[in-house]
Structure formats: structure tokens, C-alpha cells
Amino acid sequence: MRTLAVGLLVLGLAGCQSGAHKVVSSERARFYIEASDGQSELLTLPRSGVQISVMPKPVFTEYDFVNVEMAQSEEGKCLEFQFTPAAARDLYKLTVANPGRRLVLVLGDVAFGARRIVRPVDTGTLFVFVEVPETTLPALVVSLKETCALLQPPASK
């Protein structure tokens, strides 16, 4: 009986470890707010070379999204981040308090896009153009969706 219990414990721990590995291999998205003053970090967008000074801690992390889709607008294709209900409320408050500043999307450890706050975002959805070729967007969306699925708690029954 003791051997069976130890075996189940080992299998359970192995399952947890494989789940953690998937999160590491998936794309991690975070948003940083543009700094107005004080301590900040300088991020540079890859194509345009635009440099943006941001606060050192992210305002939204990979745990704040329930889904990511590719969206089409008049300007081209972009990413559509769908926030959790709690993060959507935080997004609204942040965009009310910080008009004119930018939210910078960081994937992994690299800045990939920025969105200027022109009005409060009350939909829980944020559209961001990223500085990557449009042909790479589908694979990026798949990776971001995988991260969302791994990090969101299972739906309650």
C-alpha cells in the first residue's frame, strides 16, 4: 500500500512539473505603463526603434488575460487581448487615470508594441499593433492562447 501511495505521489509531482514546463515554453505577455517620472526602464520597439520609458513593474501579466485573438482593422492586423473580469476593471481604472500615456506590450523580455491611451477602455478588450511581420501573427496568437489556457483556472461546474 505504501508503495502505491509513493508511486501516485511521484506521478502527481511529475504531472505538475510538466505543466510548469509548458508555461515556460509558451509566450508570456505583459503590459507596462509609460513612466511620467521617477525610476523607470527604457524599452525599445524592434522595428521602429521608438524608445519608451516605463515603470519597472508590469501593470498586467499573463495571468490577466483569458484569451488573445488576431483582429483586423483599417490599419492592418493586430492582437486583441481579452482581460479577466478583475483585470478589465483594473484596465478601466488605469486608462481613466493615465490619458496620453502608453501601454507597452512586452513578449518574453522584448517590447513588441505600444498603445497610447486616448480614452478609457471599458470593454475589457485591448487592441495592440505589434512590430512583427503579419505572417508571424498566427503562430504568436497560438502561443499566447496556449499560455492563457494553461494559466486560467478551470471553469467551475
C-alpha positions as YAML, in Angstrom:
chain: A
units: angstrom
residues:
- id: 1
  name: MET
  ca: [0.00, 0.00, 0.00]
- id: 2
  name: ARG
  ca: [2.84, 2.36, 0.89]
- id: 3
  name: THR
  ca: [4.49, 1.71, -2.50]
- id: 4
  name: LEU
  ca: [1.25, 2.59, -4.27]
- id: 5
  name: ALA
  ca: [0.97, 5.87, -2.35]
- id: 6
  name: VAL
  ca: [4.58, 6.81, -3.17]
- id: 7
  name: GLY
  ca: [4.00, 5.92, -6.82]
- id: 8
  name: LEU
  ca: [0.91, 8.12, -7.02]
- id: 9
  name: LEU
  ca: [2.77, 10.99, -5.34]
- id: 10
  name: VAL
  ca: [5.63, 10.73, -7.86]
- id: 11
  name: LEU
  ca: [3.17, 10.68, -10.78]
- id: 12
  name: GLY
  ca: [1.33, 13.69, -9.36]
- id: 13
  name: LEU
  ca: [4.53, 15.68, -8.95]
- id: 14
  name: ALA
  ca: [5.69, 14.74, -12.45]
- id: 15
  name: GLY
  ca: [2.37, 16.00, -13.83]
- id: 16
  name: CYS
  ca: [2.82, 19.34, -12.05]
- id: 17
  name: GLN
  ca: [6.33, 19.71, -13.38]
- id: 18
  name: SER
  ca: [5.30, 19.04, -16.99]
- id: 19
  name: GLY
  ca: [2.60, 21.74, -16.70]
- id: 20
  name: ALA
  ca: [5.19, 24.24, -15.48]
- id: 21
  name: HIS
  ca: [7.39, 23.39, -18.45]
- id: 22
  name: LYS
  ca: [4.58, 24.23, -20.88]
- id: 23
  name: VAL
  ca: [4.17, 27.70, -19.37]
- id: 24
  name: VAL
  ca: [7.87, 28.40, -19.83]
- id: 25
  name: SER
  ca: [7.75, 27.35, -23.48]
- id: 26
  name: SER
  ca: [4.63, 29.44, -24.19]
- id: 27
  name: GLU
  ca: [4.67, 33.14, -24.93]
- id: 28
  name: ARG
  ca: [4.43, 35.35, -21.85]
- id: 29
  name: ALA
  ca: [2.73, 38.72, -22.43]
- id: 30
  name: ARG
  ca: [2.96, 41.64, -20.04]
- id: 31
  name: PHE
  ca: [1.93, 45.28, -20.24]
- id: 32
  name: TYR
  ca: [3.95, 48.13, -18.75]
- id: 33
  name: ILE
  ca: [2.73, 51.71, -18.31]
- id: 34
  name: GLU
  ca: [4.78, 54.59, -19.65]
- id: 35
  name: ALA
  ca: [6.59, 56.36, -16.83]
- id: 36
  name: SER
  ca: [5.93, 60.02, -16.13]
- id: 37
  name: ASP
  ca: [8.89, 60.48, -13.79]
- id: 38
  name: GLY
  ca: [10.96, 58.68, -11.17]
- id: 39
  name: GLN
  ca: [12.50, 55.25, -11.55]
- id: 40
  name: SER
  ca: [11.92, 53.77, -14.95]
- id: 41
  name: GLU
  ca: [13.28, 51.35, -17.52]
- id: 42
  name: LEU
  ca: [13.86, 52.15, -21.17]
- id: 43
  name: LEU
  ca: [12.27, 49.79, -23.72]
- id: 44
  name: THR
  ca: [12.91, 49.92, -27.46]
- id: 45
  name: LEU
  ca: [10.42, 48.70, -30.06]
- id: 46
  name: PRO
  ca: [12.14, 46.35, -32.55]
- id: 47
  name: ARG
  ca: [11.15, 47.78, -35.94]
- id: 48
  name: SER
  ca: [10.59, 51.48, -35.35]
- id: 49
  name: GLY
  ca: [13.33, 51.89, -32.76]
- id: 50
  name: VAL
  ca: [10.96, 54.02, -30.65]
- id: 51
  name: GLN
  ca: [12.19, 54.20, -27.07]
- id: 52
  name: ILE
  ca: [9.66, 54.35, -24.24]
- id: 53
  name: SER
  ca: [10.45, 54.85, -20.59]
- id: 54
  name: VAL
  ca: [8.22, 52.56, -18.50]
- id: 55
  name: MET
  ca: [7.61, 51.81, -14.85]
- id: 56
  name: PRO
  ca: [9.71, 48.81, -13.73]
- id: 57
  name: LYS
  ca: [6.78, 46.56, -12.75]
- id: 58
  name: PRO
  ca: [4.14, 45.35, -15.22]
- id: 59
  name: VAL
  ca: [0.58, 46.59, -14.74]
- id: 60
  name: PHE
  ca: [-0.83, 43.44, -16.39]
- id: 61
  name: THR
  ca: [0.72, 39.98, -16.65]
- id: 62
  name: GLU
  ca: [-0.06, 36.73, -18.42]
- id: 63
  name: TYR
  ca: [-2.46, 35.87, -15.57]
- id: 64
  name: ASP
  ca: [-4.72, 38.81, -16.51]
- id: 65
  name: PHE
  ca: [-5.81, 37.52, -19.94]
- id: 66
  name: VAL
  ca: [-8.44, 34.93, -20.75]
- id: 67
  name: ASN
  ca: [-7.83, 34.95, -24.50]
- id: 68
  name: VAL
  ca: [-5.85, 36.53, -27.32]
- id: 69
  name: GLU
  ca: [-7.06, 36.75, -30.90]
- id: 70
  name: MET
  ca: [-5.82, 38.25, -34.14]
- id: 71
  name: ALA
  ca: [-8.02, 41.14, -35.24]
- id: 72
  name: GLN
  ca: [-8.31, 43.09, -38.48]
- id: 73
  name: SER
  ca: [-8.68, 46.87, -38.52]
- id: 74
  name: GLU
  ca: [-8.39, 49.56, -41.16]
- id: 75
  name: GLU
  ca: [-4.70, 49.91, -40.28]
- id: 76
  name: GLY
  ca: [-3.96, 46.18, -40.54]
- id: 77
  name: LYS
  ca: [-3.80, 43.15, -38.29]
- id: 78
  name: CYS
  ca: [-3.30, 43.46, -34.55]
- id: 79
  name: LEU
  ca: [-3.60, 41.47, -31.34]
- id: 80
  name: GLU
  ca: [-6.81, 41.55, -29.32]
- id: 81
  name: PHE
  ca: [-6.23, 40.88, -25.62]
- id: 82
  name: GLN
  ca: [-9.33, 39.84, -23.65]
- id: 83
  name: PHE
  ca: [-8.92, 40.53, -19.93]
- id: 84
  name: THR
  ca: [-10.29, 38.65, -16.93]
- id: 85
  name: PRO
  ca: [-13.19, 40.48, -15.22]
- id: 86
  name: ALA
  ca: [-10.93, 41.74, -12.40]
- id: 87
  name: ALA
  ca: [-8.20, 42.84, -14.82]
- id: 88
  name: ALA
  ca: [-10.83, 44.53, -17.04]
- id: 89
  name: ARG
  ca: [-11.84, 46.69, -14.06]
- id: 90
  name: ASP
  ca: [-8.18, 47.50, -13.43]
- id: 91
  name: LEU
  ca: [-7.70, 48.32, -17.12]
- id: 92
  name: TYR
  ca: [-10.61, 50.74, -16.97]
- id: 93
  name: LYS
  ca: [-9.25, 52.46, -13.85]
- id: 94
  name: LEU
  ca: [-5.74, 52.64, -15.34]
- id: 95
  name: THR
  ca: [-6.94, 54.14, -18.61]
- id: 96
  name: VAL
  ca: [-9.13, 56.70, -16.80]
- id: 97
  name: ALA
  ca: [-6.17, 57.84, -14.68]
- id: 98
  name: ASN
  ca: [-3.49, 57.89, -17.40]
- id: 99
  name: PRO
  ca: [-4.71, 59.54, -20.62]
- id: 100
  name: GLY
  ca: [-1.94, 60.25, -23.10]
- id: 101
  name: ARG
  ca: [0.46, 57.68, -21.67]
- id: 102
  name: ARG
  ca: [1.24, 54.42, -23.45]
- id: 103
  name: LEU
  ca: [0.80, 50.80, -22.52]
- id: 104
  name: VAL
  ca: [3.78, 48.82, -23.81]
- id: 105
  name: LEU
  ca: [3.36, 45.15, -24.71]
- id: 106
  name: VAL
  ca: [6.34, 43.02, -23.77]
- id: 107
  name: LEU
  ca: [6.55, 39.43, -25.01]
- id: 108
  name: GLY
  ca: [9.08, 37.40, -23.09]
- id: 109
  name: ASP
  ca: [11.54, 40.17, -22.30]
- id: 110
  name: VAL
  ca: [11.22, 42.20, -25.53]
- id: 111
  name: ALA
  ca: [8.96, 45.19, -26.25]
- id: 112
  name: PHE
  ca: [6.78, 44.45, -29.29]
- id: 113
  name: GLY
  ca: [4.13, 47.14, -29.37]
- id: 114
  name: ALA
  ca: [2.67, 50.19, -27.67]
- id: 115
  name: ARG
  ca: [-0.84, 51.56, -27.40]
- id: 116
  name: ARG
  ca: [-1.49, 55.19, -26.46]
- id: 117
  name: ILE
  ca: [-4.35, 55.68, -24.01]
- id: 118
  name: VAL
  ca: [-6.74, 58.06, -25.75]
- id: 119
  name: ARG
  ca: [-9.89, 57.21, -23.77]
- id: 120
  name: PRO
  ca: [-10.96, 54.85, -21.00]
- id: 121
  name: VAL
  ca: [-11.14, 51.21, -22.07]
- id: 122
  name: ASP
  ca: [-14.38, 49.83, -20.62]
- id: 123
  name: THR
  ca: [-14.82, 46.74, -22.79]
- id: 124
  name: GLY
  ca: [-12.20, 44.52, -21.17]
- id: 125
  name: THR
  ca: [-10.54, 44.17, -24.57]
- id: 126
  name: LEU
  ca: [-7.35, 45.91, -25.69]
- id: 127
  name: PHE
  ca: [-6.14, 46.03, -29.31]
- id: 128
  name: VAL
  ca: [-2.39, 46.38, -29.86]
- id: 129
  name: PHE
  ca: [-0.38, 46.56, -33.07]
- id: 130
  name: VAL
  ca: [2.87, 44.66, -32.76]
- id: 131
  name: GLU
  ca: [6.10, 45.27, -34.62]
- id: 132
  name: VAL
  ca: [6.40, 41.83, -36.22]
- id: 133
  name: PRO
  ca: [5.63, 40.67, -39.76]
- id: 134
  name: GLU
  ca: [1.91, 39.87, -40.18]
- id: 135
  name: THR
  ca: [2.87, 36.37, -41.33]
- id: 136
  name: THR
  ca: [4.17, 35.58, -37.82]
- id: 137
  name: LEU
  ca: [0.97, 36.71, -36.05]
- id: 138
  name: PRO
  ca: [-0.94, 33.39, -36.31]
- id: 139
  name: ALA
  ca: [1.85, 31.45, -34.57]
- id: 140
  name: LEU
  ca: [2.19, 34.18, -31.95]
- id: 141
  name: VAL
  ca: [-1.56, 34.07, -31.26]
- id: 142
  name: VAL
  ca: [-1.46, 30.27, -30.87]
- id: 143
  name: SER
  ca: [1.36, 30.58, -28.34]
- id: 144
  name: LEU
  ca: [-0.43, 33.33, -26.39]
- id: 145
  name: LYS
  ca: [-3.67, 31.33, -26.38]
- id: 146
  name: GLU
  ca: [-1.77, 28.32, -25.03]
- id: 147
  name: THR
  ca: [-0.43, 30.43, -22.18]
- id: 148
  name: CYS
  ca: [-3.93, 31.74, -21.40]
- id: 149
  name: ALA
  ca: [-5.33, 28.22, -21.33]
- id: 150
  name: LEU
  ca: [-2.56, 26.95, -19.06]
- id: 151
  name: LEU
  ca: [-2.83, 29.81, -16.57]
- id: 152
  name: GLN
  ca: [-6.58, 30.27, -16.22]
- id: 153
  name: PRO
  ca: [-8.33, 28.22, -13.55]
- id: 154
  name: PRO
  ca: [-10.66, 25.51, -14.86]
- id: 155
  name: ALA
  ca: [-14.27, 26.58, -15.29]
- id: 156
  name: SER
  ca: [-16.39, 25.76, -12.29]
- id: 157
  name: LYS
  ca: [-19.21, 23.30, -12.82]
...
